[in-house]
Amino acid sequence: MKLSDRQNQITEIVRAHHPITSRQIAAELGLSMPTIRSDLRLLTAFNILEAKPKVGYTYNNSQAKSLDYTKLYSEPIQNILQKPTEIREDATLTEAVNTLFIEDVGSLYVIGDHQDLVGLISRKDLLRATLNNTNASLTLASTVMTRMPNIFTVTPDMSVLQTGQLLLDRKVDSLPVVDKQQPTKVVGKITKNRIFQHFITSVD
């Protein structure tokens, strides 16, 4: 809804001086009370102002906090990235399990000798691999990882909406975020929980 110049003036007066009576608002504008009566009625009808008996008009702060969903969804994920949890390619299953639980994450990124992404190990991968495995301390974690290029990745410039849709489509909890120019260089990770947190904190 587009407000008139006078309605915007009234809104700013109330925001700055609330609670304030209609008589005081009219005096601030140099107008009569009947002149601004319809404006006040409209502003309260649209919940921009609140009329309190024997108190006057107050500004509805929830209007100031109204959510811009276009901005929320189009936010590039580079602004909300999390630090990735990485392990070496020669790490054992025992080391991988310890890292997973110490860091409290759902997946590990396996990094090769040249600091490039060579694989990904999920919590489910480790659970299957270590169940009834008496040689976990001798088995390389890389034997159970999903290898590049079979890992789906995203880039920092992608939007929250695009990334969230991919997480849902792929039925995964997180995705590696890689440099756009260097597709095997990990710069972060994005998770369902992080996107959920982004939505929640945006309405604080």
C-alpha positions in Angstrom: 0.0 0.0 0.0 1.3 3.4 -1.0 0.7 6.2 1.6 0.1 9.8 0.8 2.7 12.4 1.8 0.5 13.5 4.8 0.0 9.9 5.9 3.8 9.4 5.9 4.2 12.6 7.9 1.6 11.4 10.4 3.4 8.1 10.7 6.8 9.7 11.3 5.3 12.1 13.9 3.7 9.2 15.8 6.9 7.1 15.5 9.0 10.0 17.0 6.6 11.1 19.8 4.2 8.2 20.6 2.0 8.0 22.5 0.5 11.1 21.0 -3.1 12.3 20.7 -4.9 13.3 17.5 -5.0 16.9 18.7 -1.2 16.9 19.1 -0.7 15.3 15.7 -2.9 17.9 14.1 -1.0 20.7 15.9 2.3 19.3 14.6 0.9 19.4 11.1 -0.8 22.8 11.5 -4.1 21.2 10.4 -7.5 20.7 12.0 -8.4 17.4 13.6 -11.3 16.7 11.1 -8.8 17.1 8.3 -6.6 14.2 9.5 -9.4 12.0 10.8 -9.6 9.9 7.7 -5.8 9.5 7.6 -5.7 8.2 11.1 -8.6 5.9 10.4 -6.7 4.4 7.4 -3.4 4.1 9.3 -5.0 2.2 12.2 -7.0 0.0 9.8 -3.8 -1.1 8.1 -2.2 -1.7 11.6 0.5 0.9 11.0 -0.7 2.9 14.0 -2.5 1.7 17.1 -5.2 3.8 18.8 -5.3 3.4 22.6 -8.2 4.9 24.5 -7.1 7.7 26.9 -3.6 7.3 25.7 -3.5 8.3 22.0 -1.7 6.8 19.0 1.3 4.6 19.0 3.5 3.3 16.2 3.1 -0.4 15.5 6.7 -1.7 15.7 5.8 -5.0 14.0 5.3 -3.0 10.8 9.0 -1.9 11.0 9.9 -5.5 11.3 7.9 -6.8 8.4 9.8 -9.3 6.4 11.1 -8.7 2.9 10.7 -12.2 1.5 12.3 -11.3 -1.8 15.5 -10.2 0.0 15.4 -13.1 2.4 15.2 -15.7 -0.4 17.6 -13.9 -2.8 20.4 -13.5 -0.2 23.6 -15.1 -1.5 24.7 -18.0 0.6 28.2 -16.5 0.9 26.7 -14.4 3.7 25.6 -17.3 5.8 28.2 -20.0 5.1 29.5 -22.3 7.8 33.0 -23.6 8.3 33.5 -27.0 6.7 34.8 -29.9 8.7 37.6 -31.6 6.8 39.7 -34.7 7.2 42.8 -35.9 5.3 42.5 -38.6 2.6 44.6 -41.0 4.7 42.5 -40.6 7.9 41.2 -43.9 9.3 37.5 -44.7 10.0 38.2 -44.2 13.8 39.6 -40.8 13.2 36.7 -39.9 11.0 34.2 -41.0 13.6 36.0 -39.1 16.3 36.0 -35.9 14.2 32.4 -36.3 13.3 31.2 -36.5 16.9 33.7 -34.0 18.4 32.6 -31.4 15.8 29.0 -32.5 16.0 28.5 -32.4 12.2 26.6 -34.6 9.7 29.3 -34.9 7.1 33.0 -34.7 6.5 34.9 -33.4 3.5 37.9 -35.4 2.5 40.8 -33.2 1.3 43.6 -34.5 -0.9 47.3 -33.7 -1.0 46.7 -30.5 -3.0 44.0 -29.2 -0.6 41.3 -30.1 -3.1 38.0 -31.8 -2.4 38.3 -35.5 -3.3 35.3 -37.0 -1.4 32.5 -36.7 1.1 31.6 -39.0 4.0 28.2 -38.7 5.6 27.2 -39.9 9.1 25.3 -42.7 7.5 28.4 -43.8 5.5 30.4 -44.0 8.8 27.7 -45.8 10.6 27.4 -48.5 7.9 31.2 -48.8 7.6 32.0 -49.1 11.3 29.1 -51.4 12.3 30.7 -54.8 13.3 34.0 -53.6 11.8 36.8 -54.7 14.1 39.5 -53.0 12.0 38.1 -49.4 12.0 41.4 -48.1 13.3 43.2 -49.6 10.3 40.6 -48.9 7.5 40.9 -45.7 5.6 37.9 -43.5 5.7 38.4 -42.7 2.0 37.3 -46.3 1.2 33.7 -45.4 2.1 33.5 -41.9 0.8 31.5 -40.6 -2.2 34.1 -39.5 -4.7 34.4 -36.5 -6.9 32.9 -35.8 -9.4 29.9 -37.6 -7.9 29.5 -34.9 -5.2 26.9 -32.2 -5.8 28.3 -28.8 -4.8 27.1 -25.2 -4.8 28.9 -21.9 -5.2 28.8 -18.8 -2.9 26.9 -16.6 -5.3 23.9 -19.0 -5.3 20.8 -17.7 -3.5 19.3 -19.1 -0.3 16.2 -20.2 -2.3 18.2 -22.0 -5.0 20.3 -23.8 -2.4 17.4 -24.7 -0.2 15.6 -26.2 -3.2 18.7 -28.3 -4.0 19.0 -29.6 -0.5 15.4 -30.7 -0.7 15.7 -32.2 -4.2 18.9 -34.1 -3.3 17.5 -35.2 0.0 20.7 -34.2 1.9 21.3 -32.2 5.0 24.3 -30.2 3.7 26.2 -29.3 0.6 29.9 -28.3 0.1 30.3 -24.7 -1.1 33.2 -24.4 -3.6 35.0 -21.6 -5.3 33.2 -20.8 -8.6 36.5 -20.6 -10.5 38.1 -23.7 -8.7 35.3 -26.3 -8.4 37.4 -28.5 -6.0 38.4 -25.8 -3.5 36.0 -25.9 -0.5 35.2 -22.4 0.9 32.4 -23.5 3.3 29.3 -25.5 3.7 25.6 -24.8 3.8 23.1 -26.9 5.7 19.3 -27.1 6.2 19.7 -26.0 9.8 21.8 -22.9 8.7 19.1 -21.8 6.2 16.4 -22.4 8.9 18.5 -20.2 11.3 18.7 -17.6 8.6 14.9 -17.4 8.4 14.4 -17.3 12.1 17.0 -14.6 12.9 15.7 -12.4 10.1 12.5 -11.8 11.9 14.2 -10.9 15.3 
